Amino acid sequence: MRPRIYLAAAVITLVAGGPVAWPSAQAQRAASYGGVDETRTALVRAQADARAAAGRARRLEVAAAGARASADKTASQAAALAARIQEAEAGITTAQARIALMHRERVALDRRLAARREPLVRLTAGLQKLARRPLIVSVLRPGSLKETVYLRAILDTTLPEVRRRTADLRAEIAHARRIEAAARAAVASLASANRLLGERRSALAALESRQRLASRQATGAAAREGERALALAEQARDLDALVGQLGEAGTLRRQLAALPGPLLRPPRPSASEVIERAEVQVASAPAPEFQLPVAGRTVAGFGEASDSGARSRGLALLPIDGAQVVAPGAGRIVFAGPFRGFDRIVIIEHAGGFTSLVTGLARVDVAVGDEVVAGAPLGVAGSGQTTVGFELRREGDPVNPLEFLG
């Protein structure tokens, strides 16, 4: 009987031991979500963002390989690197969400194990105490033989239940160890994604440095235009006024570009003819497709009312700290820099009368007058739960960006 008691006691003591080692607390705190459903939604969204960014990167890499002009090749290479950075950022978010899910699952498992261990530990203590009683004491006590028979009967019915419960606990422990192994893999994936992100950011910084040097040697017209844009920002009373003034300047620029060239003097005066003046019309372009400037959770949608009652004119996105921000579509930079109440902003003029506005940047890597391709790097987001705003306007009127995403 004693070997059976010792066996049961040993199993229960093993099960009642401390929890399996968990990865570092820093990894557990890597992401904060409101609940399991929100965490799973973030995981699915991050996986979709990673796939979309990888697809954009592949297309841009193909475009860069096929480009003949040096400027086109560099622009596509920069946009491809920015897409790869966003892919790595989405990988970080994916790993963080997985760690958060496994941490929640492990906490719930620890609670179940604690509830199951307590009665078994008490039973173990009683069995071990009984097992240590000398046999001669049991024989000399009055009624000890009868108690021994009763005890044997109790053990015959109790030990199978003990085995059943310890089997359930062993299964839970095995499950905990599987969670631990998956968590360690997720932490390793997080570290790998962080290293990859650093490498890609370094490559993009080097490429942008070469790009800036080449563009600064071309002409000083961009600097003069940038000064005019900053002057408009000083005069504008709010963001709407700034966008409106820049839109008027852009319309004038397109009309001037559409004017016919100068007429050459005819070789003979008799060959002169009167040409009727025609109205200058700018050809309308089809609506372009856009993409979100940054990957992240949408915290405010188009038309949503804020606490002050004002309606949102665009989207508010919450990315990871220092996330890569890219151009939502091909176009021309008409403003890039700080603006009161919005940190640093970028305004891009697109075909078809569209204008996009990206706010909440901690750093801007473009200048006024730059022609950018879709997905070109604009700068980086801030840190500490800083949102990135994205507005899209058509002929000056705010439109829902989600209706124009490609």
C-alpha positions in Angstrom: 0.0 0.0 0.0 2.8 2.4 0.9 4.4 2.4 -2.6 1.0 3.3 -4.0 0.7 6.2 -1.5 4.2 7.4 -2.3 3.5 7.2 -6.0 0.3 9.3 -5.7 2.0 11.8 -3.4 5.0 12.2 -5.8 2.7 12.8 -8.8 0.6 15.4 -6.9 3.7 17.1 -5.6 5.1 17.4 -9.1 1.8 18.8 -10.4 1.5 21.2 -7.4 4.9 22.8 -8.2 5.4 26.3 -9.5 4.4 27.5 -12.9 6.5 26.8 -16.0 9.0 29.6 -16.8 7.5 32.3 -19.0 9.4 34.6 -21.4 10.6 37.9 -20.1 8.2 40.4 -18.6 9.2 42.9 -21.2 7.9 40.6 -23.9 4.6 40.1 -22.1 4.2 43.9 -22.0 5.1 44.3 -25.6 1.5 45.0 -26.6 -1.6 46.2 -24.7 -5.1 45.3 -25.9 -8.5 45.6 -24.4 -9.5 41.9 -24.6 -9.1 38.6 -26.4 -11.3 39.6 -29.3 -9.5 42.9 -29.8 -6.1 41.1 -29.7 -7.3 38.5 -32.2 -8.6 41.3 -34.5 -5.2 43.1 -34.2 -3.4 39.8 -35.1 -5.6 39.2 -38.2 -5.2 42.9 -39.3 -1.4 42.8 -38.8 -1.1 39.6 -40.8 -3.2 41.2 -43.6 -1.0 44.4 -43.5 2.1 42.3 -43.8 0.8 40.5 -46.8 -0.3 43.8 -48.5 3.0 45.5 -47.8 4.9 42.5 -49.2 2.8 42.6 -52.3 3.5 46.3 -52.8 7.2 45.8 -52.2 7.4 43.1 -54.9 5.6 45.3 -57.4 7.8 48.3 -56.7 10.9 46.1 -56.8 9.9 44.9 -60.3 9.2 48.5 -61.3 12.7 49.6 -60.0 14.4 46.7 -61.9 12.6 47.8 -65.1 13.1 51.5 -64.8 15.6 53.1 -67.2 15.8 56.6 -65.8 18.0 56.9 -62.7 15.4 59.0 -60.9 12.6 56.6 -61.5 14.7 53.7 -60.4 15.7 55.4 -57.1 12.1 56.5 -56.4 10.8 52.9 -56.9 13.6 51.5 -54.8 12.8 53.9 -51.9 9.1 53.1 -52.1 10.0 49.4 -52.1 12.2 49.7 -49.0 9.4 51.7 -47.3 7.0 48.9 -48.1 9.5 46.3 -46.7 9.7 48.4 -43.5 6.0 48.4 -43.2 6.0 44.6 -43.7 8.5 44.3 -40.8 6.4 46.6 -38.6 3.4 44.5 -39.3 5.5 41.4 -38.3 6.3 43.1 -35.0 2.6 43.8 -34.4 1.8 40.2 -35.3 4.4 38.8 -32.8 3.2 41.2 -30.1 -0.4 40.2 -30.5 0.5 36.5 -30.4 2.5 37.1 -27.2 -0.4 38.9 -25.7 -2.8 36.1 -26.6 -0.6 33.4 -25.1 0.0 35.5 -22.0 -3.8 35.7 -21.4 -4.2 32.0 -22.1 -1.4 31.2 -19.6 -2.9 33.4 -16.9 -6.2 31.6 -17.3 -4.4 28.2 -17.2 -2.5 29.2 -14.0 -5.8 30.0 -12.3 -7.3 26.6 -13.3 -4.2 24.8 -12.1 -4.3 26.7 -8.8 -7.9 25.7 -8.2 -7.2 22.0 -9.0 -3.9 21.8 -7.1 -5.3 22.9 -3.7 -7.5 19.9 -2.8 -4.9 17.5 -4.2 -2.2 19.0 -2.1 -4.3 18.6 1.0 -5.0 15.0 0.1 -1.3 14.4 -0.5 -0.4 15.8 2.9 -2.8 13.4 4.6 -1.5 10.4 2.6 2.1 11.2 3.3 1.3 11.6 7.0 -0.4 8.2 7.0 2.5 6.6 5.1 5.0 7.8 7.7 3.1 6.1 10.6 5.0 3.0 11.9 3.2 -0.3 11.4 3.6 -1.3 15.1 1.7 1.8 16.2 -1.2 0.9 14.0 -1.2 -2.7 15.4 -1.1 -1.7 19.1 -3.8 0.9 18.9 -7.3 -0.4 19.8 -9.4 -1.0 16.8 -6.4 -0.4 14.5 -7.1 -3.5 12.5 -10.6 -2.4 11.8 -9.3 1.1 10.9 -6.7 -0.5 8.6 -9.4 -2.4 6.7 -11.5 0.8 6.4 -8.4 2.7 5.2 -7.6 0.1 2.6 -11.2 0.3 1.3 -11.0 4.1 1.2 -7.6 4.0 -0.7 -9.0 1.5 -3.2 -11.7 4.0 -4.1 -9.6 7.2 -3.7 -6.5 6.3 -5.6 -8.3 5.9 -9.0 -9.8 9.3 -8.5 -6.4 10.7 -7.6 -4.9 9.2 -10.8 -7.7 10.7 -12.9 -7.3 14.2 -11.4 -3.5 14.0 -11.7 -3.9 12.9 -15.3 -6.0 16.0 -16.0 -3.4 18.2 -14.3 -0.6 16.6 -16.3 -2.5 17.4 -19.5 -2.8 21.0 -18.4 0.9 21.1 -17.6 1.7 19.8 -21.0 -0.5 22.4 -22.5 1.3 25.1 -20.5 4.6 23.9 -21.8 3.3 24.1 -25.4 2.2 27.6 -24.7 5.7 28.4 -23.3 7.3 27.0 -26.4 5.0 29.0 -28.7 5.7 32.1 -26.7 9.4 31.7 -27.0 9.1 31.3 -30.7 7.0 34.5 -30.9 9.6 36.4 -28.8 12.3 35.1 -31.2 10.2 36.2 -34.1 9.8 39.6 -32.5 13.5 40.0 -32.1 14.1 39.0 -35.7 11.5 41.4 -37.0 13.2 44.2 -34.9 16.6 43.4 -36.4 15.2 43.3 -39.9 13.4 46.6 -39.3 16.6 48.2 -38.3 18.5 47.0 -41.3 15.8 48.2 -43.7 15.6 51.6 -42.0 19.3 52.0 -42.4 19.1 51.0 -46.1 16.3 53.5 -46.7 18.2 56.3 -44.9 21.3 55.7 -47.1 19.2 55.7 -50.2 17.4 58.9 -49.2 20.7 60.6 -48.5 21.9 59.9 -52.1 18.5 61.0 -53.4 18.6 64.3 -51.5 22.1 65.0 -52.7 21.1 64.4 -56.3 18.0 66.6 -56.1 19.7 69.5 -54.4 22.2 69.8 -57.3 19.4 70.1 -59.8 17.8 73.5 -59.1 16.9 76.0 -56.4 13.3 76.4 -57.6 12.1 73.8 -55.0 13.6 75.9 -52.2 11.8 79.0 -53.3 8.5 77.1 -53.6 9.1 75.7 -50.1 9.5 79.2 -48.7 6.3 80.3 -50.3 4.5 77.3 -48.8 5.9 78.2 -45.3 4.7 81.7 -45.8 1.2 80.5 -46.6 1.3 78.3 -43.4 2.1 81.4 -41.4 -0.9 83.3 -42.9 -3.4 80.5 -42.8 -5.7 80.7 -39.8 -6.3 76.9 -39.8 -5.6 73.7 -41.7 -8.6 74.1 -44.0 -7.5 77.5 -45.1 -3.9 76.2 -45.8 -5.3 73.4 -47.9 -7.5 75.8 -49.8 -4.7 78.2 -50.5 -2.4 75.4 -51.7 -5.3 74.1 -53.8 -5.7 77.4 -55.5 -2.0 77.6 -56.2 -2.1 74.1 -57.6 -5.0 74.9 -59.9 -3.2 78.0 -61.3 0.0 75.9 -61.8 -1.9 73.3 -63.8 -3.7 75.9 -65.9 -0.3 77.6 -66.7 1.1 74.2 -67.6 -1.8 73.6 -70.0 -1.2 76.9 -71.9 0.1 76.5 -75.5 3.6 77.4 -76.2 4.7 80.7 -77.8 3.8 81.2 -81.5 6.8 81.7 -83.9 6.8 84.8 -86.1 5.8 83.9 -89.7 8.5 84.2 -92.3 6.4 86.7 -94.3 3.9 89.3 -92.9 1.3 88.2 -95.5 1.3 84.8 -93.9 0.0 86.2 -90.6 -3.4 85.1 -89.4 -5.7 85.8 -86.5 -6.1 83.0 -84.0 -9.2 82.9 -81.8 -8.5 82.8 -78.1 -9.6 79.6 -76.6 -10.5 78.9 -73.0 -7.8 77.0 -71.2 -9.1 73.7 -70.0 -7.3 71.2 -67.8 -8.0 67.6 -68.9 -9.7 65.7 -66.1 -7.9 62.5 -65.0 -9.6 59.4 -63.7 -9.8 59.0 -60.0 -6.5 57.4 -58.8 -6.3 54.6 -56.2 -4.8 55.3 -52.8 -3.4 53.4 -49.9 -3.3 54.1 -46.2 -0.1 56.0 -45.3 0.6 53.9 -42.3 -0.4 50.5 -40.9 -2.3 50.6 -37.6 -5.6 50.4 -35.8 -8.3 52.9 -36.9 -9.3 54.9 -33.8 -11.6 57.4 -35.6 -13.3 56.9 -38.9 -14.5 59.4 -41.5 -17.5 61.4 -40.3 -17.3 60.2 -36.7 -18.1 62.8 -34.0 -15.4 63.7 -31.5 -15.8 64.6 -27.9 -16.2 68.3 -28.9 -19.0 67.3 -31.4 -16.9 68.1 -34.5 -17.1 65.5 -37.4 -13.9 63.8 -38.5 -12.8 64.8 -42.0 -10.6 61.7 -42.4 -9.1 58.7 -40.6 -7.1 58.6 -37.4 -4.7 55.7 -37.3 -2.7 54.4 -34.4 0.6 52.8 -35.6 3.5 51.4 -33.6 6.1 53.9 -32.3 8.2 55.4 -35.1 6.2 53.7 -37.8 7.1 54.3 -41.5 4.7 56.8 -43.1 4.3 56.6 -46.9 2.6 58.6 -49.7 -1.0 57.4 -50.1 -0.7 58.0 -53.9 1.5 59.3 -56.6 1.7 63.1 -56.7 3.6 66.3 -55.9 4.5 67.6 -52.5 3.0 71.0 -51.9 3.6 71.3 -48.2 5.9 69.5 -45.8 6.7 70.7 -42.3 5.3 71.8 -39.0 1.9 73.3 -38.7 0.3 74.6 -35.4 -1.5 71.9 -33.5 -0.7 69.1 -35.9 3.1 68.5 -35.3 4.5 67.9 -38.8 2.3 67.5 -41.8 2.6 66.6 -45.5 0.1 67.7 -48.2 0.3 66.0 -51.6 -1.4 67.1 -54.8 -2.6 64.2 -56.9 -4.2 63.8 -60.4 -7.9 64.2 -60.8 -8.2 67.1 -58.4 -7.4 65.1 -55.3 -5.3 66.3 -52.4 -4.2 64.2 -49.5 -3.2 65.4 -46.1 -1.1 63.3 -43.6 -0.6 64.7 -40.1 1.1 63.5 -36.9 4.6 62.9 -38.3 7.6 63.2 -36.0 10.0 63.6 -38.9 9.4 64.6 -42.5 11.8 63.2 -45.2 10.3 65.0 -48.3 10.4 68.6 -49.5 8.0 70.9 -51.3 8.2 70.3 -55.1 9.2 66.6 -54.8 7.4 64.3 -57.2 6.6 61.0 -55.3 5.3 57.7 -56.4 2.6 55.8 -54.5 4.2 54.3 -51.3 7.2 56.7 -51.3 8.5 57.3 -47.8 7.3 60.6 -46.3 8.7 60.3 -42.8 8.0 58.5 -39.5 5.3 58.6 -37.0 5.7 59.8 -33.4 5.8 57.7 -30.2 3.7 57.3 -27.2 0.3 56.5 -28.8 0.5 59.3 -31.3 -2.1 59.0 -34.1 -1.5 59.7 -37.8 -4.3 61.5 -39.5 -5.2 60.9 -43.2 -7.5 63.2 -45.1 -8.5 63.0 -48.7 -10.1 65.9 -50.6 -11.5 66.1 -54.1 -11.7 69.6 -55.5 -11.4 70.8 -51.9 -14.2 68.8 -50.5 -13.4 66.0 -47.9 -14.2 62.5 -49.1 -14.0 59.1 -47.3 -10.5 57.7 -48.0 -11.8 54.1 -47.7 -13.9 54.6 -50.9 -10.7 55.2 -52.9 -8.4 52.5 -51.5 -6.9 50.2 -54.1 
